[in-house]
């Protein structure tokens, strides 16, 4: 479910991740393949019948993550994988270099409340960034919440922090199970800085929304013991919690027991006058929208959009008794409309910001203005409008790149934003709203890194059907296009998510060794609006794979790299991409890196949040969609005896978004069907989820990815003695 502007986090997404300079050495393709003795994986006689087509699932037992034999299988696979990685002679040096590159002070963009600033800071190698507050721009920083104190190993995260209108209280979330999407909600008294006794359990997918001395929140029923990380997420409900009372006293606000898979959540406007309820059918891209005017004492929610459809609606803010609504209804690139409760028919809505040729990426209502970020070929442009939609000015950004922030309150005189590119670290600027000027607020200092030593560029190439696809590249200046450079191609292509060009400090470990990092902006994402998304979803999913294949062919054709020096990487939906593409074109890649991937396209909807992906993938419960899904499902299209690239699949034991059984079954099948080919290994992280649960684990994983990739490309990185 794509969050409405009110649902987006009001803090900076600070980039931080990886790169290295490459030496010669003969490609491993010219050497004998290393033979590995894979752990035995037993098979069971499990066959499912889909509309008359029988599909075997011999590793079904690996779906039970708590079973003793599954745990034994995980231990055996990790023993093999970590033994292989430990034998790479330069692995320790890679780990040290990645760690050194990440060891610099970094901040989020501040967000404001009643004149106080709040921001996140990491001193360098802290597992979790610390939440600070200060009085105004020049006040003394004070630690408000340090998530590193939540657990001994630093794997419990701060998931959200939301202040009440008057700043008297804050509701914050922290992960309930390390790495998982479950979190508990706590209340802090901002005057005493003490956390109150009440704890709200089994929250997921939505943060607190304040109204007076309490807040709305969404939660699920307590799952069956032992099934917390695998059971389907059903019967989400909205409650209201009053500060100082136990969760058992919370008031049920909304439920829909006829539709157990619906996602439901409530947001409130800045003045806390309106409670806005959104519900989404996971089979559809859009949502219904209901509102309650608490200033008038309304007891019930009034429908604005009654039925779920393929169109999305989200409230930006209110203008007195009217609501600004961002939507893609009849506007694939998004627009902003004004809804008047006195004239609720859609025909009576007025246009505040009409659709433009460029997709509207974000809208922030701050300082009495609307800060609207559009994407032009995936590069950000931020425009300022008054609340009636009159254009005032464009903010001069440092160049083509990615921008985030501009959050604040109606009365703010300034706001903060972050700008980054692939060779420009995330830099924070303060914007004076009346003066329409930006000034540098904070710039990171990364030891030994100089931006002008690296080149970032955007190229365009044609996919199989002729569609023009953008791709960003970053590499060390002076690189020769001789086909010998190691390269990592990264892709995603789904769920209307834009993969913006951004900086990663650990990635320097790859770039400084002569490597190239490429991001292909595939169809299925949000780079060019909803039509771009539609072109890569459901029965159009093959377009995404074709776009990725064409990206690899471009990099090879233009002699940036060669098949012996090219790796393909992607996570989550991008893990699916990697699995499908290497099944279809294994000849293009030397290494494949599927991370937390959706690999079983016939059963994904049966676990945790999987039913929410039906809107993008379709479902095996539909006959037409079943045949299409079976045709590209990574698990079901592994060919016996094919010359696959070296594969390092990555997953985590606590991933309850894409359950690890996807990667377990995929790699068990790959090892069984290709026991004598290139290495096919799975790295299973512990106490982590859909991504590393702390910085240490993130850096270790990154170093292992680079070491594995270099080894299987026949490359030895050079480090000073």
LUMTOR-295112 format. One record per residue (C-alpha): y, x, z. Coordinates in steps of 0.02 Angstrom, whole numbers, plus 32768, in hexadecimal, padded with zeros to 4 digits. Example, Ala and Ser with C-alpha at 12.3 -4.5 7.8 and 13.67 -1.06 7.14 Angstrom:
py,px,pz
7F1F,8267,8186 .
7FCB,82AC,8165 .
END
This chain:
py,px,pz
8000,8000,8000 .
80A3,804F,7FCA .
811A,804B,805E .
81BE,7FEF,8053 .
825D,8052,8072 .
825D,8015,8126 .
81AE,805B,813E .
81D4,810B,8101 .
81DE,8194,8186 .
828F,81BF,81B8 .
826E,8277,81C1 .
825D,8302,8143 .
81BD,8329,80EB .
81CB,83E6,80F9 .
8160,8441,807C .
80F9,84D6,80B4 .
8060,851D,8058 .
801D,85B2,7FE5 .
8015,8647,7F5B .
7FDC,8709,7F21 .
7FEF,879E,7E99 .
7F4F,87C7,7E3A .
7EF7,8869,7E0F .
7E83,888C,7D7E .
7DC6,8896,7D94 .
7D43,884E,7D20 .
7D30,8792,7D1D .
7C99,8753,7D7C .
7C66,86F8,7CDE .
7C2A,87A3,7CA0 .
7BC2,87BF,7D3D .
7B1F,876F,7D74 .
7B38,86CF,7DD6 .
7B1E,86E1,7E90 .
7A82,8682,7EBF .
7A8F,861A,7F5C .
7A06,85C8,7FC1 .
7A4B,851C,7FE2 .
7A11,84BA,807A .
798B,843A,8051 .
79D1,838A,8046 .
794C,8304,8052 .
794F,8270,7FDD .
792A,81BB,8004 .
78EF,812F,7F94 .
7991,80CE,7F90 .
79B7,806E,7EF0 .
7A42,7FEE,7EDC .
7A48,7F68,7E57 .
7AF3,7F4B,7E0A .
7AF0,7EBB,7D8E .
7A44,7EF0,7D4F .
7A6A,7FAA,7D4E .
7A07,800C,7DCF .
7A61,809F,7E1F .
7A07,811B,7E90 .
7A5E,8157,7F2E .
79E3,81D6,7F76 .
7A5F,821F,7FF3 .
7A95,817A,8040 .
7A61,81BB,80EB .
7AF3,8236,80E8 .
7B69,81A2,80FE .
7B37,8199,81B6 .
7BA9,8220,81FB .
7B64,8212,82AD .
7AAB,8223,827F .
7A56,82C1,82BE .
7A15,82EE,8211 .
7AC4,82DC,81C6 .
7B0B,834E,824C .
7A80,83CC,822A .
7AA6,83C5,816F .
7B5F,83E4,8191 .
7B36,8478,8201 .
7AC2,84C4,817D .
7B42,84AE,80F1 .
7BCD,84FA,815A .
7B5E,858D,8188 .
7B41,85B1,80D0 .
7BF7,8597,809D .
7C48,85F9,8128 .
7BC8,8683,8112 .
7BF6,868D,805A .
7CB0,8690,8083 .
7C9B,8712,810C .
7C48,8787,808F .
7CE3,878B,8020 .
7D29,8838,804B .
7DE1,8809,8042 .
7DD5,8760,8099 .
7E21,87A1,813C .
7EB3,87EC,80DC .
7ED3,8747,8083 .
7ED2,86ED,812A .
7F4D,8768,8172 .
7FC1,875A,80DD .
7FC0,869C,80DA .
7FE3,8699,8195 .
8072,8716,8184 .
80C4,86B0,80F9 .
80BD,8611,8163 .
810B,8669,81F8 .
81C1,8635,81E5 .
8230,85B7,823D .
823B,8510,81E3 .
8292,846C,8207 .
828E,83BA,81CB .
832E,8363,8196 .
837E,8312,8230 .
8382,8256,8245 .
8406,8204,82B1 .
840D,817D,8335 .
84AD,814F,838F .
84F6,81FA,8367 .
845F,825C,83A6 .
83FE,82C9,832E .
8340,82D1,832A .
82DB,834D,82C5 .
8238,83AC,82BE .
822E,8469,82CE .
81A0,84E4,82BF .
81BB,8595,82FE .
8143,85D6,827B .
808D,85CA,82AD .
8091,8536,8323 .
8001,84C1,82FB .
8075,842A,8304 .
8130,841F,82E8 .
8195,83F4,8383 .
820E,8360,838E .
82BC,8393,83C9 .
835B,8333,83EF .
8410,8365,8407 .
84BA,8315,8420 .
8510,8317,8377 .
850B,83A5,82FA .
853C,842D,8376 .
84DF,83F4,8412 .
845E,8458,8471 .
83AE,843C,842E .
8333,83F3,84AB .
8277,83DB,8496 .
824E,8323,8496 .
8195,8323,8467 .
8125,83B8,844D .
8083,8380,83F9 .
8037,842C,841A .
8023,83F2,84CE .
7FBF,8358,849B .
7F1A,83B8,8489 .
7ED7,8465,84AE .
7EB0,848B,83F7 .
7F4F,8440,83AE .
7EF4,83BE,8345 .
7F48,8322,838E .
7FE1,82F7,8327 .
8082,8297,8345 .
8073,820F,82C1 .
8118,81B1,82D6 .
81B4,81A7,8341 .
8223,810C,833B .
82BB,80EA,83A8 .
82F7,8040,83E0 .
83A1,8007,83A1 .
83FC,803B,843F .
8398,80DB,8451 .
8358,80A6,84FC .
82A1,80B6,84CC .
8236,8109,8449 .
8188,80DC,840E .
8120,816C,83D1 .
8071,817D,838C .
7FF2,8206,83A6 .
7F47,8215,8357 .
7EBF,81C4,83BE .
7E31,8228,836D .
7E61,82D5,832A .
7E73,82CD,826E .
7E5A,8212,825D .
7ED6,818A,822B .
7EC1,8131,82D2 .
7F53,8149,8348 .
7F8D,810C,83F1 .
803F,80D1,8413 .
80A3,810A,84AA .
814F,80DB,84EB .
81CF,815B,8526 .
8262,8133,8598 .
82EC,8196,8542 .
8357,819E,85DF .
82D2,81F2,8649 .
8271,823E,85B6 .
81D3,81FD,860A .
8143,81AA,85B0 .
811C,8100,85FD .
806D,80CF,8636 .
8040,8053,85AC .
7FD7,808F,8519 .
7FB2,8026,847E .
7F0D,804C,8428 .
7EC2,8037,8379 .
7F63,803E,8316 .
7F5B,8074,8261 .
7FCA,8078,81C5 .
806D,803B,8212 .
80E7,8078,8296 .
8146,8016,831B .
81D5,7FA4,82E7 .
824F,7F84,8376 .
82A0,7EE0,83AB .
82FD,7EE4,8450 .
828E,7F1E,84DE .
81EE,7F1C,8477 .
81A7,7F3F,83CD .
8132,7EFC,8348 .
809A,7F62,8317 .
7FF8,7F4D,82B5 .
7F4B,7F6E,82FA .
7E94,7F4E,82D5 .
7E0D,7F0D,8349 .
7DB4,7F98,83A6 .
7D2A,7FD9,8332 .
7C74,7FE3,8363 .
7C51,807F,83C8 .
7C15,810A,8358 .
7C5E,80B5,82BC .
7D14,80E2,82DB .
7D1D,8158,8245 .
7CB7,80F4,81C7 .
7CC3,8039,81E7 .
7D2B,7FD1,816F .
7DDB,7FAF,81AC .
7DE5,7EF2,81BB .
7E48,7E6B,8215 .
7EEA,7ECB,822C .
7F63,7E65,8296 .
801A,7E72,82CA .
8047,7E6F,8383 .
80E7,7E78,83E7 .
80E9,7EED,847C .
8168,7EDF,8508 .
8195,7F81,855F .
8148,7F90,860B .
80B2,7F20,85EB .
7FFC,7F49,85C2 .
7FB4,7F34,8514 .
7F4E,7EA0,8551 .
7FF1,7E40,8568 .
802D,7E5C,84B5 .
8059,7DC2,844F .
7FF9,7DA1,83AF .
807A,7D8A,8325 .
8013,7D7E,8286 .
7F5E,7D7A,824E .
7F03,7D44,81B1 .
7E4B,7D31,81DA .
7E27,7CE6,812F .
7E53,7D8C,80E0 .
7E0D,7E14,8153 .
7E33,7EA3,80DD .
7EEF,7E7E,80CF .
7F6A,7F00,810E .
7FF3,7EB3,8178 .
808B,7EFF,81CB .
8139,7ED7,820B .
81DA,7F38,81F8 .
8285,7F10,8242 .
8330,7F2C,81F8 .
83A5,7FAC,8247 .
83FF,7F26,82AC .
8355,7EE0,82E2 .
838B,7E35,82A8 .
8303,7E1B,8225 .
8249,7E34,823B .
81FC,7E4E,818F .
8141,7E31,817B .
80E3,7E78,80E8 .
802E,7E4F,80BA .
7FC8,7E9F,8031 .
7F28,7E6D,7FDC .
7ECC,7F13,7FBD .
7E95,7ED2,7F14 .
7F4A,7ECB,7EDB .
7FD9,7F47,7ED0 .
805F,7ED5,7F16 .
807F,7E76,7FB7 .
80BE,7DD5,7FFF .
815E,7DD9,8067 .
8192,7D6A,80F9 .
822A,7D72,816A .
825F,7D34,8214 .
8315,7D2F,824B .
830C,7D59,8303 .
83C7,7D40,8317 .
83AB,7C88,82F3 .
8314,7C7F,8365 .
829D,7C58,82D6 .
81EC,7C40,8316 .
8194,7C4C,826F .
819B,7CC2,81DB .
81E9,7C7B,813D .
8196,7CB0,809A .
8205,7D0E,8020 .
8173,7D39,7FAD .
80E3,7CC5,7FD9 .
8052,7D0C,7F77 .
800D,7DBA,7F5E .
8026,7DF5,7EAC .
802E,7E97,7E4A .
80E7,7EA8,7E7A .
8128,7F03,7F13 .
81B7,7ECD,7F85 .
8207,7F2C,8013 .
82A3,7F0C,807A .
8322,7F9A,8075 .
8399,7F4E,80F6 .
83FB,7EB1,8119 .
84AF,7E86,80EE .
84DB,7E0B,8179 .
8465,7D79,8159 .
842C,7DB7,80AD .
83A5,7E37,8082 .
83A5,7EC7,8007 .
82F9,7ECC,7FB7 .
82B0,7F56,7F4B .
8231,7F16,7ECE .
81D9,7F39,7E2A .
81CF,7E80,7DFC .
81FF,7E7F,7D43 .
823C,7F32,7D5E .
81B3,7FB7,7D51 .
8232,803D,7D83 .
826E,7FDA,7E1C .
8310,7F81,7E42 .
836C,7F40,7EDD .
8390,7E86,7EF1 .
83F1,7E20,7F72 .
8393,7D90,7FC3 .
83F6,7D03,8012 .
8390,7C93,8089 .
8405,7C04,805F .
83CD,7C12,7FA8 .
831D,7C59,7FB4 .
82DC,7C37,7F04 .
82BE,7CD7,7EA3 .
832B,7C95,7E17 .
83BD,7C98,7E92 .
83A7,7D4E,7EC7 .
8434,7DBD,7E8B .
8421,7E6C,7E43 .
8472,7EF6,7EA9 .
8424,7F8D,7E52 .
83D7,7F65,7DA9 .
8341,7FC0,7D63 .
8367,8063,7D09 .
8304,80C9,7C8A .
82DB,8141,7D18 .
826A,8105,7DA6 .
82BC,80E3,7E4E .
8261,8154,7EC8 .
82BB,812C,7F6B .
8348,80C3,7FB4 .
839C,80ED,805B .
8421,807F,80AA .
8490,80F6,810D .
8548,80FD,813C .
856D,8059,80E5 .
852B,809D,803F .
848C,809A,7FDA .
8445,8145,7FB3 .
83D1,812E,7F1F .
8361,81B7,7EDB .
8324,81A8,7E28 .
82A8,8216,7DCC .
82D4,8263,7D24 .
8237,82B8,7CE3 .
81FD,82C9,7D99 .
829F,831C,7DD0 .
830A,82C3,7E51 .
83BA,827F,7E36 .
8410,8229,7EC8 .
8499,81A9,7EAC .
850B,8158,7F2D .
8539,809F,7F20 .
8598,802A,7F90 .
8536,7F9C,7FE0 .
8564,7F28,7F50 .
8518,7FA0,7ED1 .
85B8,7FF0,7E8F .
859A,80A4,7E59 .
8601,8125,7EB7 .
85BE,81D2,7E91 .
8528,8241,7E6E .
84FC,82C4,7EF0 .
84FF,8373,7EA5 .
8454,83BC,7ECB .
842F,8477,7EB8 .
83CC,8453,7E19 .
8333,83F7,7DD8 .
82BB,83DD,7E68 .
8287,836C,7EF6 .
82F8,831A,7F77 .
82D5,82B6,8015 .
8336,826E,80A6 .
83DE,8212,80A9 .
83A3,81A7,813A .
8416,8168,81C2 .
8475,80D2,8205 .
84FF,8067,81BE .
8586,80B9,8228 .
8558,816E,8201 .
85DD,81DE,81B6 .
8560,825A,8172 .
84A9,826A,8145 .
842C,82F4,8123 .
83B9,831A,8093 .
833C,839F,805E .
832E,83EF,7FB4 .
829E,8459,7F72 .
824C,8498,7ED4 .
81B0,84FF,7EB7 .
820F,85A2,7ED3 .
829A,855F,7F45 .
8267,8543,7FFC .
8294,849B,804C .
834D,84AA,8075 .
83AF,842D,80DF .
845C,83F1,80AD .
84DA,8386,810B .
8533,8305,80A0 .
85E1,82C6,80D0 .
85E2,8211,809A .
869F,81F6,808E .
86C2,82A1,8044 .
862E,8296,7FCC .
8605,834D,7FEB .
8569,83AD,801E .
8560,8447,808A .
84CF,84B8,80B5 .
8489,848B,8160 .
83EA,84F1,8171 .
8391,8566,80F9 .
82E8,85B4,8124 .
82D0,8670,8128 .
8224,86A5,80EF .
8202,875D,8110 .
81EC,87BD,806D .
8207,8726,7FFC .
8290,8727,7F78 .
82A1,868C,7F0E .
82E1,86EA,7E76 .
823E,874C,7E6B .
81E4,86AD,7E34 .
81FC,8639,7DA2 .
81E6,857D,7DA6 .
81E7,851B,7D04 .
81B7,8471,7CBF .
8153,8460,7C20 .
8114,83C9,7BBF .
8071,83B3,7B62 .
8016,8329,7B04 .
7F7E,82CF,7B4A .
7EEB,8293,7AE2 .
7F45,81F4,7AAC .
7FE9,824D,7A89 .
8041,8220,7B2D .
80C1,82A4,7B64 .
8092,82E7,7C10 .
8102,8356,7C7F .
80C0,83EC,7CDE .
8115,8464,7D57 .
80E8,851D,7D5D .
8117,85A5,7DD8 .
80EC,865E,7DCD .
8132,870B,7DEA .
81B8,8741,7D6E .
817D,87B5,7CE6 .
80D6,875C,7CD0 .
8084,877E,7C27 .
8037,86EE,7BC8 .
7F9D,8750,7B99 .
7F17,86D7,7BD6 .
7EE7,8747,7C68 .
7F48,86F6,7CF5 .
7EEC,8697,7D7E .
7F2E,85E7,7D8A .
7F16,854F,7DF8 .
7F34,84A6,7DA7 .
7F59,841C,7E25 .
7F53,8363,7DFF .
7F4E,82B6,7E50 .
7F73,8225,7DDA .
7F66,8184,7E3D .
7FAA,80FF,7EB1 .
805C,8109,7E6D .
8071,81AD,7ECD .
80E6,822E,7E82 .
80B6,82E5,7E93 .
8162,8332,7EA5 .
8180,83EC,7E88 .
818E,843E,7F33 .
8185,84E5,7F8A .
80F2,852B,7FEB .
8104,85CB,804E .
8048,85F1,8059 .
803F,85D9,7F9B .
80A1,867B,7F8A .
7FFD,86D2,7FB6 .
7FBB,8694,7F0F .
8058,86B1,7EA9 .
807F,8761,7EE5 .
7FD4,879A,7EA5 .
8000,8762,7DF5 .
7FC1,86AF,7E03 .
8005,8611,7DB4 .
800F,856A,7E0C .
801F,84D0,7D9D .
803D,8419,7DCB .
8013,839C,7D42 .
806B,82F3,7D56 .
7FDD,8286,7D19 .
7FDF,81CE,7CF1 .
7FAF,815D,7D83 .
803C,81A7,7DEC .
80EE,8169,7E02 .
8148,81EF,7D9D .
8183,8174,7D18 .
8179,80CF,7D74 .
80F8,8045,7D7A .
80C9,804F,7CC2 .
8096,8104,7CDE .
8030,80CB,7D73 .
7FDC,803F,7D11 .
7FAD,80B8,7C86 .
7F3C,8115,7D00 .
7EEC,808E,7D6B .
7E4E,8024,7D63 .
7E0D,801E,7CB0 .
7E91,809E,7C7C .
7E54,8124,7CF5 .
7E0F,8191,7C6A .
7EC3,81B2,7C34 .
7EDB,8213,7CD7 .
7E46,8282,7CB2 .
7E7F,829A,7BFE .
7F2C,82CC,7C3B .
7EDF,834E,7CAF .
7E6C,8392,7C28 .
7F00,83A1,7BB2 .
7F61,83FF,7C39 .
7ED5,847F,7C47 .
7ECB,848E,7B8A .
7F88,84AB,7B82 .
7F82,8537,7C04 .
7EF5,8589,7BA3 .
7F43,856D,7AF6 .
7FEA,85B5,7B2E .
7F8E,864A,7B79 .
7FCB,862F,7C29 .
7F14,863F,7C5A .
7E62,862C,7C18 .
7DC9,85C7,7C4B .
7D89,865E,7CAB .
7E2A,8662,7D11 .
7E51,85A9,7D2B .
7E30,8543,7DC8 .
7E46,8487,7DDD .
7E7F,8443,7E85 .
7EA3,8396,7EC9 .
7E94,8333,7F6B .
7E60,8280,7F93 .
7E7B,8222,7EEF .
7E98,82D1,7EAB .
7DEB,8302,7EEA .
7DA5,8275,7E7F .
7E0A,82BE,7DEE .
7DBB,8369,7E05 .
7D0B,8322,7E10 .
7D1E,82B4,7D76 .
7D74,8339,7D0B .
7CF7,83C4,7D2E .
7C6B,834B,7D03 .
7CBE,8328,7C5C .
7CFF,83D6,7C33 .
7CAD,845C,7C9F .
7CD0,84DD,7C17 .
7D8B,84DD,7C3D .
7D81,851F,7CEF .
7D3B,85B0,7D51 .
7D59,855F,7DFC .
7D64,84AB,7E3A .
7DB2,847C,7EE1 .
7D99,83C3,7F0B .
7DE5,839C,7FB5 .
7DB9,82FE,801A .
7D8F,82AB,7F75 .
7D5B,81F9,7F4A .
7CB7,8227,7EF7 .
7C4C,8189,7F02 .
7CA9,8108,7E9B .
7C25,8083,7EBB .
7C30,807D,7F7A .
7CDF,80B8,7FAB .
7D15,8007,7FD9 .
7C90,7FFB,8060 .
7CE0,8078,80D8 .
7D7E,807A,8143 .
7E18,806A,80D3 .
7DB8,806C,802F .
7DD0,7FB4,8007 .
7E8A,7FDA,7FF5 .
7E66,8045,7F5C .
7E1C,7FB6,7EF7 .
7ECA,7F8F,7EB4 .
7ECB,8039,7E5D .
7E14,8059,7E36 .
7DC6,7FAE,7E23 .
7D20,7F8C,7E79 .
7C66,7F97,7E57 .
7C5E,7EE3,7E92 .
7CA7,7EB3,7DE8 .
7C2D,7EC9,7D57 .
7CAA,7F0D,7CD8 .
7CF9,7F82,7D56 .
7C4E,7FBA,7D94 .
7C1C,7FFC,7CE8 .
7CC3,8055,7CD5 .
7CBA,80A3,7D82 .
7C06,80DB,7D67 .
7C3F,8131,7CC7 .
7CAE,81AE,7D21 .
7C79,81AD,7DD8 .
7C6C,8267,7E09 .
7BCD,824C,7E6E .
7B72,81ED,7DE5 .
7B9E,825C,7D51 .
7B65,8308,7D8B .
7AFD,8353,7CFF .
7A60,83B7,7D26 .
7A66,8466,7CDF .
7B1C,845D,7CA7 .
7B85,84FB,7CBA .
7BFA,84BF,7D42 .
7C88,8527,7D8A .
7C76,856D,7E39 .
7C9A,84DC,7EAF .
7CE0,84E0,7F5E .
7CEB,842D,7F9C .
7D51,8412,803A .
7D47,8384,80B6 .
7D53,8363,8171 .
7CE4,8315,81F3 .
7D6C,829C,822F .
7DAD,8262,8186 .
7DB1,81A6,819A .
7E18,8186,80FE .
7DA1,81D0,807E .
7D03,81DE,80E6 .
7CAB,8287,80D6 .
7C0E,8233,8092 .
7C64,8237,7FE7 .
7C66,82F4,7FE6 .
7BBC,8302,803E .
7B61,829C,7FBA .
7BBF,82ED,7F2B .
7B95,839F,7F5F .
7AE1,8375,7F8C .
7ACD,8333,7EDB .
7B26,83C8,7E8D .
7AB8,8444,7EEB .
7A18,83E7,7EBF .
7A3E,83D7,7E06 .
7A86,8486,7DEE .
7A2E,84F7,7E6C .
7A3F,8594,7E02 .
7AF0,8584,7DC2 .
7B98,85BC,7E07 .
7BB1,85A6,7EC3 .
7BBC,84F0,7EF9 .
7BF7,84F1,7FAE .
7C42,8475,8027 .
7CB9,84A7,80B2 .
7CBA,8425,813D .
7D49,8436,81B9 .
7D35,83F8,826C .
7DB1,8391,82D1 .
7E12,8370,8232 .
7E2A,82DB,81C1 .
7E77,82B4,811A .
7ECA,835E,8119 .
7ED0,83E7,819C .
7EF8,83A7,824A .
7F5F,8440,8278 .
7FB5,84D5,8229 .
7F2E,8553,8258 .
7EA8,84EF,81FF .
7F1B,84D5,816A .
7F3A,858F,8156 .
7E83,85BD,816C .
7E52,853E,80E8 .
7ED7,857D,8070 .
7E9F,8631,8083 .
7DEB,85FF,8062 .
7E1D,85A3,7FC5 .
7E75,863D,7F81 .
7DEB,86B6,7FB3 .
7D64,8647,7F66 .
7DCA,8632,7EC6 .
7DEE,86EB,7EB0 .
7D39,871B,7ED2 .
7CF8,86A3,7E4E .
7D7A,86DD,7DD0 .
7D45,8791,7DED .
7DEE,87C1,7E33 .
7E15,8833,7EC5 .
7EC4,8818,7F0D .
7F28,88B3,7F35 .
7F71,88CA,7FE1 .
7FD5,8960,8020 .
7F71,89D9,808C .
END
